[in-house]
Amino acid sequence: MSLLLTINGSPQDLASKRLSLDSLSASWAGPRELRFTEHAPHNAASYGVEDAVTLSVDGVVRFRGRIKRADLAGAPNAEHIAYTCLGLRELAKDVWIRDPEHGFPRVVFNAPEDDEDYAASRSGLSVGEMI
């Protein structure tokens, strides 16, 4: 089994960076979450909050998200940084949708021309174009 941890687009060598993968969780009740630890002094943390993280297992992406917490722990000469990453679905909850013309908390796409929500700039779009 091959594991590849990528942070900000750069593959990480787990051994040389002194990283250990702690857990990957996915459930219906909670967010997709990845936890990993960097064994380093607190003032030498290599990663920061909002850094992009991807974990691939045998070439298949199993997690994609961002670092949301960096917890410092340990005692002198045994310090580590515990990183908690949240998946993209959870991060999407922080995105507020607002109609750019009216400021309403909704946007209507592909409305019929006789609909009051019709806007030529938001008509005839595919799902990818809407996103």
C-alpha positions in Angstrom: 0.0 0.0 0.0 1.5 3.4 -1.0 0.5 6.6 0.8 1.1 10.0 -0.6 0.5 13.1 1.5 0.5 16.3 -0.5 0.5 19.8 1.1 0.1 22.9 -1.0 0.7 20.8 -4.1 4.1 19.4 -2.8 4.4 15.7 -2.1 5.7 15.1 1.5 8.3 12.4 2.4 6.7 11.2 5.7 10.0 9.8 7.1 12.3 12.8 6.4 9.6 15.4 7.4 9.0 13.4 10.6 5.2 13.1 9.8 2.9 10.4 11.0 -0.6 9.8 9.7 -3.0 9.5 12.6 -6.5 9.0 11.3 -8.9 9.5 8.4 -12.6 9.5 9.1 -15.6 9.7 7.0 -19.1 9.3 8.4 -22.7 10.3 7.7 -22.9 12.2 11.0 -19.6 14.2 10.9 -17.2 15.9 8.6 -14.5 14.0 6.6 -11.4 14.6 8.7 -7.7 13.8 8.4 -5.3 14.0 11.3 -1.6 13.9 11.1 1.3 14.8 13.4 4.6 16.5 12.8 7.3 15.6 15.3 9.0 19.0 15.6 9.4 21.8 18.1 6.5 24.2 18.3 8.4 27.0 16.8 9.4 24.9 13.8 5.9 24.0 12.4 6.1 23.4 8.7 2.4 23.9 7.9 -0.2 26.5 8.7 -4.0 26.8 8.9 -5.6 26.9 5.5 -2.8 24.9 3.8 -4.3 22.6 1.1 -3.9 18.9 1.9 -4.5 15.8 -0.2 -4.0 12.1 0.8 -3.8 9.4 -1.9 -3.8 5.7 -1.2 -2.5 3.5 -4.0 -2.9 6.4 -6.5 -6.6 7.1 -5.5 -7.4 10.4 -3.7 -9.0 9.5 -0.4 -9.0 13.0 1.2 -8.9 16.5 -0.1 -9.3 19.5 2.2 -7.5 22.1 4.3 -5.7 22.3 7.6 -8.1 23.9 10.1 -6.3 23.4 13.4 -2.7 23.0 14.5 -2.5 21.9 18.2 0.8 22.1 20.0 1.5 19.3 22.5 4.3 17.5 24.3 7.1 18.3 26.6 10.6 19.7 26.0 12.5 17.5 23.5 9.3 15.6 22.8 7.2 18.2 21.1 4.8 17.7 18.3 2.2 19.5 16.3 -1.1 17.7 15.7 -2.9 18.9 12.5 -6.6 18.5 11.9 -7.8 18.8 8.3 -11.4 19.1 7.2 -12.7 17.9 3.9 -14.1 20.1 1.1 -17.8 19.4 1.9 -17.4 20.7 5.4 -15.4 23.7 4.2 -18.2 24.5 1.7 -20.4 25.4 4.6 -18.4 28.5 5.1 -19.3 29.8 1.6 -22.2 32.2 1.6 -24.3 32.3 -1.6 -25.6 35.8 -2.4 -27.3 37.1 -5.5 -24.7 39.7 -6.8 -27.4 42.0 -8.1 -29.8 42.0 -5.1 -27.9 40.6 -2.2 -30.5 37.9 -1.5 -29.2 34.7 0.1 -30.0 32.6 -3.0 -29.1 32.5 -6.7 -31.4 31.1 -9.4 -29.9 29.5 -12.5 -31.6 28.5 -15.7 -34.9 30.2 -14.9 -37.4 30.4 -17.8 -37.5 33.8 -19.5 -40.9 34.6 -18.1 -39.8 34.0 -14.5 -39.1 37.0 -12.3 -35.7 35.4 -11.3 -34.6 35.2 -15.0 -31.2 36.6 -15.7 -29.6 36.2 -19.1 -26.2 35.9 -17.5 -27.4 32.9 -15.4 -29.3 31.0 -18.1 -28.4 28.1 -20.3 -25.6 27.0 -17.9 -24.3 23.5 -17.1 -23.7 22.4 -13.5 -20.0 23.0 -14.0 -20.5 26.5 -15.2 -22.8 27.3 -12.3 -20.2 26.2 -9.8 
